[in-house]
Amino acid sequence: MGRCCDFCGRGTGVGNNVPRKGLPKKKGGTGSKIGTKTKRTFKVNLHSKTVMLANGQRRKFRLCSRCLKTLTKVC
């Protein structure tokens, strides 16, 4: 697959852009208004890392930052 982690399979997510206009009432404004929501993508933060496997071989993986952090703690 294109943009996904080789360990956990995390990939691109989708969500909304929510434009908020105006100062909230809490902060002394007249209240915030929400504009038209549009779709957006959340791309996973991938890094290329060479990992030593159990059988002594080296292999290159594309890891997300969460898996990379876990991998450095284990090794």
Rosetta constraint file for C-alpha pairs under 8 A:
AtomPair CA 3 CA 11 HARMONIC 5.86 0.50
AtomPair CA 3 CA 12 HARMONIC 6.74 0.50
AtomPair CA 3 CA 43 HARMONIC 7.87 0.50
AtomPair CA 3 CA 44 HARMONIC 7.28 0.50
AtomPair CA 3 CA 46 HARMONIC 7.85 0.50
AtomPair CA 4 CA 9 HARMONIC 5.62 0.50
AtomPair CA 4 CA 10 HARMONIC 5.36 0.50
AtomPair CA 4 CA 11 HARMONIC 4.19 0.50
AtomPair CA 4 CA 12 HARMONIC 7.11 0.50
AtomPair CA 4 CA 44 HARMONIC 7.07 0.50
AtomPair CA 4 CA 46 HARMONIC 7.62 0.50
AtomPair CA 4 CA 62 HARMONIC 7.72 0.50
AtomPair CA 4 CA 63 HARMONIC 7.99 0.50
AtomPair CA 4 CA 64 HARMONIC 7.79 0.50
AtomPair CA 5 CA 9 HARMONIC 4.75 0.50
AtomPair CA 5 CA 10 HARMONIC 5.33 0.50
AtomPair CA 5 CA 11 HARMONIC 6.60 0.50
AtomPair CA 5 CA 46 HARMONIC 6.88 0.50
AtomPair CA 5 CA 62 HARMONIC 5.72 0.50
AtomPair CA 5 CA 63 HARMONIC 4.86 0.50
AtomPair CA 5 CA 64 HARMONIC 5.42 0.50
AtomPair CA 6 CA 61 HARMONIC 6.26 0.50
AtomPair CA 6 CA 62 HARMONIC 5.72 0.50
AtomPair CA 6 CA 63 HARMONIC 5.98 0.50
AtomPair CA 7 CA 63 HARMONIC 6.68 0.50
AtomPair CA 7 CA 67 HARMONIC 7.17 0.50
AtomPair CA 8 CA 67 HARMONIC 7.43 0.50
AtomPair CA 10 CA 44 HARMONIC 7.17 0.50
AtomPair CA 10 CA 64 HARMONIC 7.58 0.50
AtomPair CA 11 CA 43 HARMONIC 7.02 0.50
AtomPair CA 11 CA 44 HARMONIC 5.79 0.50
AtomPair CA 12 CA 41 HARMONIC 6.69 0.50
AtomPair CA 12 CA 42 HARMONIC 5.67 0.50
AtomPair CA 12 CA 43 HARMONIC 4.68 0.50
AtomPair CA 12 CA 44 HARMONIC 5.75 0.50
AtomPair CA 13 CA 41 HARMONIC 5.72 0.50
AtomPair CA 13 CA 42 HARMONIC 4.94 0.50
AtomPair CA 13 CA 43 HARMONIC 6.52 0.50
AtomPair CA 13 CA 44 HARMONIC 7.95 0.50
AtomPair CA 14 CA 39 HARMONIC 7.16 0.50
AtomPair CA 14 CA 40 HARMONIC 5.87 0.50
AtomPair CA 14 CA 41 HARMONIC 4.50 0.50
AtomPair CA 14 CA 42 HARMONIC 5.85 0.50
AtomPair CA 15 CA 39 HARMONIC 5.85 0.50
AtomPair CA 15 CA 40 HARMONIC 5.43 0.50
AtomPair CA 15 CA 41 HARMONIC 6.18 0.50
AtomPair CA 15 CA 42 HARMONIC 7.33 0.50
AtomPair CA 16 CA 37 HARMONIC 6.02 0.50
AtomPair CA 16 CA 38 HARMONIC 5.45 0.50
AtomPair CA 16 CA 39 HARMONIC 4.54 0.50
AtomPair CA 16 CA 40 HARMONIC 5.42 0.50
AtomPair CA 17 CA 37 HARMONIC 5.58 0.50
AtomPair CA 17 CA 38 HARMONIC 5.24 0.50
AtomPair CA 17 CA 39 HARMONIC 6.10 0.50
AtomPair CA 17 CA 40 HARMONIC 6.17 0.50
AtomPair CA 18 CA 34 HARMONIC 6.85 0.50
AtomPair CA 18 CA 35 HARMONIC 6.80 0.50
AtomPair CA 18 CA 36 HARMONIC 7.05 0.50
AtomPair CA 18 CA 37 HARMONIC 5.09 0.50
AtomPair CA 18 CA 38 HARMONIC 7.11 0.50
AtomPair CA 19 CA 34 HARMONIC 5.86 0.50
AtomPair CA 19 CA 35 HARMONIC 5.31 0.50
AtomPair CA 19 CA 36 HARMONIC 7.10 0.50
AtomPair CA 19 CA 37 HARMONIC 7.06 0.50
AtomPair CA 20 CA 32 HARMONIC 6.24 0.50
AtomPair CA 20 CA 33 HARMONIC 5.72 0.50
AtomPair CA 20 CA 34 HARMONIC 4.74 0.50
AtomPair CA 20 CA 35 HARMONIC 6.30 0.50
AtomPair CA 21 CA 32 HARMONIC 5.44 0.50
AtomPair CA 21 CA 33 HARMONIC 5.19 0.50
AtomPair CA 21 CA 34 HARMONIC 6.35 0.50
AtomPair CA 21 CA 35 HARMONIC 7.30 0.50
AtomPair CA 22 CA 29 HARMONIC 7.05 0.50
AtomPair CA 22 CA 30 HARMONIC 7.28 0.50
AtomPair CA 22 CA 31 HARMONIC 6.26 0.50
AtomPair CA 22 CA 32 HARMONIC 4.57 0.50
AtomPair CA 22 CA 33 HARMONIC 6.31 0.50
AtomPair CA 23 CA 27 HARMONIC 6.60 0.50
AtomPair CA 23 CA 28 HARMONIC 7.08 0.50
AtomPair CA 23 CA 29 HARMONIC 4.55 0.50
AtomPair CA 23 CA 30 HARMONIC 6.54 0.50
AtomPair CA 23 CA 31 HARMONIC 5.80 0.50
AtomPair CA 23 CA 32 HARMONIC 5.55 0.50
AtomPair CA 24 CA 28 HARMONIC 6.72 0.50
AtomPair CA 24 CA 29 HARMONIC 5.19 0.50
AtomPair CA 24 CA 30 HARMONIC 6.52 0.50
AtomPair CA 24 CA 31 HARMONIC 4.40 0.50
AtomPair CA 24 CA 32 HARMONIC 4.98 0.50
AtomPair CA 25 CA 29 HARMONIC 4.68 0.50
AtomPair CA 25 CA 30 HARMONIC 5.49 0.50
AtomPair CA 25 CA 31 HARMONIC 4.72 0.50
AtomPair CA 25 CA 32 HARMONIC 7.46 0.50
AtomPair CA 44 CA 64 HARMONIC 6.55 0.50
AtomPair CA 45 CA 64 HARMONIC 5.36 0.50
AtomPair CA 45 CA 65 HARMONIC 5.92 0.50
AtomPair CA 46 CA 62 HARMONIC 6.09 0.50
AtomPair CA 46 CA 63 HARMONIC 5.35 0.50
AtomPair CA 46 CA 64 HARMONIC 4.40 0.50
AtomPair CA 46 CA 65 HARMONIC 6.34 0.50
AtomPair CA 47 CA 62 HARMONIC 5.51 0.50
AtomPair CA 47 CA 63 HARMONIC 5.27 0.50
AtomPair CA 47 CA 64 HARMONIC 6.12 0.50
AtomPair CA 47 CA 65 HARMONIC 6.90 0.50
AtomPair CA 47 CA 68 HARMONIC 7.89 0.50
AtomPair CA 48 CA 60 HARMONIC 6.88 0.50
AtomPair CA 48 CA 61 HARMONIC 5.82 0.50
AtomPair CA 48 CA 62 HARMONIC 4.60 0.50
AtomPair CA 48 CA 63 HARMONIC 6.32 0.50
AtomPair CA 49 CA 60 HARMONIC 5.65 0.50
AtomPair CA 49 CA 61 HARMONIC 5.40 0.50
AtomPair CA 49 CA 62 HARMONIC 6.33 0.50
AtomPair CA 49 CA 63 HARMONIC 6.99 0.50
AtomPair CA 50 CA 58 HARMONIC 6.44 0.50
AtomPair CA 50 CA 59 HARMONIC 5.49 0.50
AtomPair CA 50 CA 60 HARMONIC 4.24 0.50
AtomPair CA 50 CA 61 HARMONIC 6.15 0.50
AtomPair CA 51 CA 58 HARMONIC 5.60 0.50
AtomPair CA 51 CA 59 HARMONIC 5.49 0.50
AtomPair CA 51 CA 60 HARMONIC 6.21 0.50
AtomPair CA 51 CA 61 HARMONIC 7.09 0.50
AtomPair CA 52 CA 56 HARMONIC 6.24 0.50
AtomPair CA 52 CA 57 HARMONIC 5.82 0.50
AtomPair CA 52 CA 58 HARMONIC 4.55 0.50
AtomPair CA 52 CA 59 HARMONIC 6.58 0.50
AtomPair CA 53 CA 57 HARMONIC 5.37 0.50
AtomPair CA 53 CA 58 HARMONIC 6.01 0.50
AtomPair CA 53 CA 59 HARMONIC 7.19 0.50
AtomPair CA 63 CA 67 HARMONIC 6.05 0.50
AtomPair CA 63 CA 68 HARMONIC 6.01 0.50
AtomPair CA 64 CA 68 HARMONIC 6.21 0.50
AtomPair CA 65 CA 69 HARMONIC 6.13 0.50
AtomPair CA 66 CA 70 HARMONIC 6.41 0.50
AtomPair CA 67 CA 71 HARMONIC 5.98 0.50
AtomPair CA 68 CA 72 HARMONIC 6.29 0.50
AtomPair CA 69 CA 73 HARMONIC 6.49 0.50
AtomPair CA 70 CA 74 HARMONIC 6.38 0.50
AtomPair CA 71 CA 75 HARMONIC 6.24 0.50
